[in-house]
Amino acid sequence: MHKQERHHGRATPGGGRSAFRFTTVTAVVIANMVGTGVFTSLGFQLLEIQSGFALLALWAVGGVAALCGAMTYAELGAALPRSGGEYNFLSRIYHPSAGFVSGWVSATIGFAGPTALAAMTFAAYATSVLDANAWPWLRPALAAGLVILLGLVHASNHRNSGRTQLLFTILKVGIIVVFCVAALAFVGEPSQLSFQPIAGDGGRLFSPEFAVALIYVSYAYTGWNAATYLSSELENPQRTLPVILFSGTLVVMLLYLALNFVFLSVAPVDAMRGQVEVGYIAATAAFGEAGGNFTGLVLAALLISTVSAMTLAGPRVLQVIGEDFRALSLLARTNRDGIPAIAIYTQTTLAVIFILTSSFESVLVFAGFTLALNSFVTVLGVFVLRWRQPDLPRPYRTFAYPLTPLLYLLLTGWAIGFVLVNKPVEGFFGLSLIAAGLVFYFVFARINRASS
């Protein structure tokens, strides 16, 4: 039988010995978002959209959607306080199979994939001063080494894990603010791109290109739900979780608008179009070649906290899957401090495999589409849960319900639909991953029934 119900009232996996603080989990939310997406996706958006107003509107719309999603998740997380994020929510709201598929998506592409992408971007920025063709092995080696090192740190104890995350996140936010101010102050010849609305912008905001670009943006905002993966290890989750989700997402939205405004203001559009390292290109335009090289190294350091946050949050999904399915019970084992070390090592291994076998572009749209679909079904669940369990205690209720979740569903559903039409290959692979998760669920559920 499914064993999820026996875990609901648990304070921490470690029997209450320790938990993550408010500041640590807020740092996880911020660091999960600020990483690969904002430092890479602008180049892909510029392939189809060259209006400064439309591009900033794209990031603002993505931020509003993330805020709406965060406020909705806050209600679900306060009402259903258990680690695991969407796995926990969908298992309770719909059916254990829906939760398993969501956990399957999170464990495979949802965390291991973005962890690999962040590590690959870290390596690309860190080696921007070198000739990558002369050292073809260096980037994958640096990326894999970073993932392995942080996996070992986060598999130790809450104190080391939390302090590492908080330190790198504070460093990240501070450096981004300094970079934005310095780039605008020192750029010699600002870009001529206008941020005022121009003819045709109204149509651009409702175009298929804008909708597909919104998937890139939604990927950059992926991580606003990270706190829900740590609910069981958070101090007083029903009170603090809504504040963490909203404040962390709002900070990131402001950072994203500032960063993209600076990128577009200081760097030539043609130089960034189709390129991954837009931060390095903008820094070179603002500070010259030497300053750009130094900034590239600094931006690489910022990505350490992104890899760290995903290594911290993602394995909690594997942990709760292991708690609920006997065939995967090894993933639920914790060390003496309540850390799911085996789950961390498992995700670390998957991320290293992605680094060594996959290209950057092949994962980006695929991951963005699949994760957007995952969160779409979860936000829809707030309506289902209110209908099915109207008397369930809800310490926090979604602000401006039902408009908030409806706006998220509208924006995200619109983007998902256009990806299926305009990027059918990525959409097909995303749906295939979900179908594979269903197959594995029925196999493991049968094993559970046979052994009970």
C-alpha positions in Angstrom: 0.0 0.0 0.0 1.0 3.6 -0.5 2.7 4.8 2.7 2.4 8.6 2.4 -0.1 9.2 5.1 2.1 8.1 8.0 4.6 10.9 7.4 2.3 14.0 7.4 2.9 15.3 10.9 6.6 14.9 10.9 8.6 18.0 11.9 11.9 17.0 10.4 13.3 13.8 8.8 15.9 13.8 11.5 13.4 13.4 14.3 13.3 17.1 15.1 17.1 17.3 15.8 17.7 20.2 13.4 16.0 22.3 10.7 16.8 24.9 8.1 16.2 28.5 9.1 13.9 31.1 7.4 17.0 32.9 5.9 18.5 29.7 4.6 15.4 28.6 2.7 14.8 32.1 1.3 18.3 31.9 0.0 17.5 28.5 -1.6 14.5 30.1 -3.4 16.6 33.0 -4.7 19.6 30.9 -5.6 17.5 28.3 -7.4 16.1 31.0 -9.7 19.1 33.3 -10.3 21.4 31.2 -12.4 21.5 29.6 -15.8 18.3 31.1 -17.3 19.0 34.8 -16.7 22.6 34.5 -17.8 21.9 32.6 -21.0 18.4 32.8 -22.3 18.4 36.5 -23.5 20.5 35.4 -26.5 17.9 33.0 -27.6 15.0 35.5 -27.1 16.9 38.0 -29.3 16.7 35.6 -32.3 12.9 36.3 -32.6 12.4 39.6 -30.6 14.5 42.7 -31.0 12.2 45.2 -29.1 13.6 46.4 -25.8 10.1 47.1 -24.5 8.8 43.7 -25.5 11.9 41.9 -24.0 11.5 43.7 -20.6 7.8 43.0 -20.8 8.6 39.4 -21.3 10.6 39.2 -18.1 7.9 41.2 -16.2 5.2 38.9 -17.4 7.3 35.9 -16.3 7.8 37.5 -12.9 4.1 38.1 -12.4 3.4 34.5 -13.4 6.0 33.3 -10.9 4.5 35.5 -8.1 1.1 34.1 -8.8 2.4 30.6 -8.8 4.3 31.2 -5.5 1.3 32.6 -3.8 -0.7 29.6 -4.9 2.0 27.1 -3.8 2.1 28.9 -0.5 -1.5 27.8 0.2 -0.8 24.2 -0.8 2.5 24.1 1.2 0.8 25.5 4.3 -2.1 23.1 4.0 0.0 20.1 3.1 3.3 20.6 5.0 5.6 17.9 3.9 8.8 17.9 1.9 8.7 16.9 -1.8 7.0 19.9 -3.5 4.8 18.8 -6.4 5.2 15.1 -5.5 3.6 15.7 -2.1 0.9 18.0 -3.5 -0.2 16.0 -6.5 -0.2 12.7 -4.5 -2.6 14.2 -2.0 -4.8 16.2 -4.5 -5.1 13.9 -7.4 -3.7 10.4 -7.1 -0.4 8.8 -6.0 0.4 8.2 -9.7 0.2 11.9 -10.5 2.6 12.6 -7.6 5.0 9.9 -8.7 5.1 11.3 -12.3 5.8 14.7 -10.9 8.6 13.4 -8.7 9.9 11.4 -11.6 10.0 14.6 -13.7 11.7 16.6 -10.9 14.2 13.9 -10.2 15.2 13.4 -13.9 14.9 16.7 -15.8 13.6 19.0 -13.0 16.7 19.1 -10.9 19.5 17.0 -12.3 19.1 18.7 -15.7 19.2 22.3 -14.5 21.9 21.4 -12.0 24.0 20.2 -15.0 23.1 23.3 -17.1 24.1 25.6 -14.2 27.4 23.7 -13.8 28.0 23.8 -17.5 27.4 27.6 -17.6 29.7 28.0 -14.6 32.4 26.2 -16.5 31.8 28.3 -19.6 32.1 31.6 -17.7 35.1 30.3 -15.7 37.0 29.4 -18.8 35.9 32.5 -20.9 39.5 33.8 -20.7 40.9 30.6 -22.2 40.7 29.0 -25.6 38.1 26.3 -25.1 39.1 24.5 -28.2 42.6 24.0 -26.8 41.3 22.5 -23.6 38.2 20.5 -24.7 38.1 18.5 -21.5 38.3 21.4 -19.1 34.7 22.6 -19.2 33.1 19.2 -18.5 35.7 18.5 -15.9 35.1 21.8 -14.0 31.3 21.3 -14.3 31.4 17.7 -13.0 33.9 18.6 -10.3 31.6 21.4 -8.9 28.6 19.2 -8.8 30.5 16.4 -7.0 32.0 18.8 -4.5 28.7 20.4 -3.6 27.0 17.0 -3.4 29.5 16.0 -0.7 29.0 19.3 1.3 25.2 19.0 1.3 25.3 15.3 2.2 27.1 16.1 5.5 24.9 18.1 7.9 22.4 20.9 8.1 24.9 23.4 9.5 27.4 23.0 6.7 24.7 22.8 4.1 22.8 25.9 5.3 25.8 28.1 5.8 27.2 27.3 2.4 23.9 28.1 0.7 23.4 31.4 2.6 26.9 32.6 2.0 26.9 32.1 -1.8 23.4 33.6 -2.2 24.3 36.8 -0.3 27.5 37.0 -2.5 25.4 36.5 -5.6 22.8 39.2 -4.9 25.5 41.7 -3.9 27.6 41.1 -7.0 24.6 41.4 -9.3 23.7 44.8 -7.9 27.3 46.0 -8.1 27.5 44.7 -11.7 24.4 46.5 -12.8 25.4 49.8 -11.3 29.0 49.6 -12.6 28.1 48.5 -16.1 25.7 51.5 -16.6 28.3 53.9 -15.1 31.3 52.8 -17.1 29.9 51.8 -20.5 31.5 54.0 -23.2 28.9 53.6 -26.0 25.5 52.5 -24.7 23.4 50.4 -27.0 20.9 52.3 -29.1 18.1 49.9 -28.3 15.0 51.8 -27.2 12.8 50.7 -24.2 9.9 52.8 -25.3 7.0 51.0 -27.0 7.4 51.0 -30.8 5.1 50.2 -33.7 4.2 46.5 -33.6 4.9 45.9 -29.9 1.2 45.3 -29.2 1.2 42.4 -31.7 4.5 41.1 -30.4 3.2 40.6 -26.9 0.6 38.2 -28.2 2.7 36.5 -30.9 3.8 32.8 -31.0 7.4 34.1 -30.7 6.6 35.8 -27.4 4.8 32.8 -26.0 7.8 30.5 -26.9 10.2 33.0 -25.4 8.1 32.9 -22.3 9.1 29.3 -21.8 12.8 30.4 -21.7 11.8 33.0 -19.1 9.7 30.5 -17.1 12.8 28.3 -17.0 14.8 31.2 -15.6 12.2 31.7 -12.9 12.0 28.0 -12.2 12.9 27.6 -8.5 10.3 29.9 -7.0 8.8 26.7 -5.6 12.0 25.4 -4.1 11.0 26.0 -0.5 8.2 23.5 -0.8 10.8 20.8 -1.3 12.2 21.5 2.2 8.9 21.9 4.1 9.6 19.1 6.6 13.0 20.6 7.4 11.8 24.2 7.8 11.1 25.9 11.1 7.4 26.5 11.5 6.6 25.9 7.8 2.9 26.8 7.9 3.7 30.4 9.1 7.0 31.0 7.3 6.6 29.2 3.9 4.2 31.9 2.3 6.6 34.7 3.3 9.6 32.8 1.9 8.0 32.1 -1.4 6.6 35.6 -2.0 9.7 37.6 -0.8 12.2 35.3 -2.6 10.3 35.5 -5.9 9.8 39.3 -5.7 13.6 39.8 -5.1 14.4 37.7 -8.1 11.9 39.5 -10.3 13.5 42.8 -9.6 17.0 41.4 -10.1 16.0 39.9 -13.5 14.5 43.1 -14.8 17.6 45.0 -13.7 20.0 42.5 -15.3 18.2 42.3 -18.6 17.9 46.1 -18.8 21.7 46.4 -18.2 22.5 43.6 -20.8 20.4 45.3 -23.4 21.7 48.8 -22.5 25.4 48.2 -22.7 25.9 45.4 -25.3 25.2 45.3 -29.0 22.1 43.2 -29.8 23.9 41.5 -32.7 26.7 40.4 -30.4 24.3 38.7 -28.0 21.9 37.2 -30.5 22.0 33.4 -30.3 24.9 33.4 -27.7 24.9 31.6 -24.4 27.4 33.9 -22.4 25.4 37.1 -22.6 26.7 38.3 -19.2 30.3 38.0 -20.4 29.4 39.8 -23.7 27.8 42.7 -21.8 30.7 42.9 -19.3 33.2 43.1 -22.2 31.1 45.9 -23.8 31.0 47.8 -20.5 34.5 47.3 -19.1 36.7 46.3 -22.0 38.3 42.9 -22.6 40.2 42.7 -19.3 37.2 43.8 -17.3 35.0 41.4 -19.2 37.4 38.5 -18.5 37.4 39.4 -14.8 33.6 39.7 -14.7 33.2 36.4 -16.4 35.1 34.8 -13.5 32.9 36.6 -11.1 29.7 35.5 -12.8 31.0 32.0 -12.7 31.3 32.2 -9.0 27.6 33.4 -8.8 26.5 30.1 -10.4 28.0 28.1 -7.6 25.0 29.0 -5.4 22.6 27.9 -8.1 24.2 24.4 -8.3 24.3 24.4 -4.5 20.6 25.3 -4.1 19.5 22.6 -6.6 21.7 20.0 -4.9 20.1 21.0 -1.6 16.4 21.0 -2.7 16.1 18.3 -5.4 17.1 15.2 -3.5 14.2 15.8 -1.1 11.9 14.7 -3.9 13.8 11.4 -4.2 13.7 11.0 -0.5 9.9 11.1 -0.2 9.5 8.9 -3.2 11.7 6.4 -1.4 9.6 6.7 1.8 6.5 5.8 -0.2 7.7 3.0 -2.5 9.5 0.0 -0.9 11.4 -0.7 -4.1 13.1 2.7 -3.8 13.4 2.8 0.0 17.2 3.2 -0.3 16.6 6.8 -1.4 14.8 7.6 1.9 17.8 6.7 4.1 19.2 9.6 6.1 22.4 10.1 8.0 22.5 10.9 11.7 21.7 14.6 11.0 18.6 13.7 9.0 20.2 14.5 5.6 19.1 12.2 2.7 22.7 11.5 1.6 21.9 8.7 -0.8 19.3 10.8 -2.6 21.9 13.6 -2.9 24.5 11.2 -4.3 21.9 9.9 -6.8 21.0 13.3 -8.1 24.6 14.3 -8.3 25.3 11.2 -10.4 22.4 12.0 -12.8 23.7 15.6 -13.1 27.2 14.4 -14.0 25.7 12.1 -16.6 23.9 15.1 -18.2 27.1 17.1 -18.2 29.0 14.4 -20.0 26.4 13.4 -22.5 24.0 16.3 -23.3 24.3 19.7 -25.1 23.2 22.9 -23.5 20.5 23.8 -26.1 18.9 20.3 -26.2 18.1 20.5 -22.5 16.9 24.1 -22.1 13.5 24.2 -24.0 12.8 20.6 -23.0 13.3 21.3 -19.3 11.4 24.6 -19.5 8.4 22.9 -21.2 8.3 19.9 -18.9 8.6 21.9 -15.7 6.0 24.5 -16.8 3.6 21.6 -17.4 4.4 20.2 -14.0 3.7 23.5 -12.2 0.5 24.1 -14.3 -1.1 20.9 -13.0 0.0 21.8 -9.4 -1.5 25.3 -9.5 -4.7 23.8 -11.0 -4.8 21.6 -7.9 -5.6 24.5 -5.6 -9.1 24.6 -7.1 -9.4 20.8 -6.9 -8.3 20.7 -3.2 -10.7 23.5 -2.2 -13.5 21.6 -3.9 -12.6 18.2 -2.5 -11.5 19.2 1.0 -13.2 22.5 1.8 -12.7 22.0 5.6 -9.0 21.3 5.4 -7.1 23.8 7.7 -5.5 26.4 5.5 -3.1 28.6 7.6 -2.6 30.7 4.5 -5.0 31.3 1.6 -3.9 32.5 -1.8 -4.0 36.3 -2.1 -6.8 37.5 -4.5 -8.1 34.0 -5.1 -9.2 32.9 -7.7 -7.6 35.6 -9.9 -4.1 34.8 -8.8 -4.0 31.1 -9.8 -6.2 31.8 -12.9 -3.6 34.3 -14.2 -0.8 31.8 -13.7 -2.8 29.1 -15.5 -3.6 31.5 -18.4 0.0 32.7 -18.9 1.6 29.3 -18.5 -1.0 27.4 -20.5 -0.6 29.9 -23.3 3.1 29.3 -23.4 2.8 25.5 -23.2 0.4 25.5 -26.1 2.6 27.4 -28.4 5.6 25.2 -27.5 3.6 22.2 -28.6 2.8 23.9 -31.9 6.1 25.6 -32.6 8.6 23.2 -30.9 6.8 19.8 -31.3 10.0 17.7 -30.8 10.7 19.2 -27.3 7.0 18.9 -26.4 7.0 15.3 -27.6 10.0 14.4 -25.5 8.4 16.1 -22.5 5.2 14.1 -22.9 7.2 10.9 -23.4 9.1 11.5 -20.1 5.7 11.8 -18.4 4.5 8.6 -20.0 7.6 6.8 -18.9 7.0 8.0 -15.3 3.5 6.4 -15.4 4.9 3.1 -16.5 7.5 3.1 -13.6 4.7 4.1 -11.1 2.6 1.1 -11.9 5.6 -1.2 -11.7 6.7 0.1 -8.3 3.1 0.2 -7.0 2.7 -3.4 -7.9 5.9 -4.2 -6.0 4.4 -2.3 -3.0 1.2 -4.3 -3.1 3.0 -7.6 -3.5 5.2 -7.0 -0.4 2.5 -5.6 1.9 
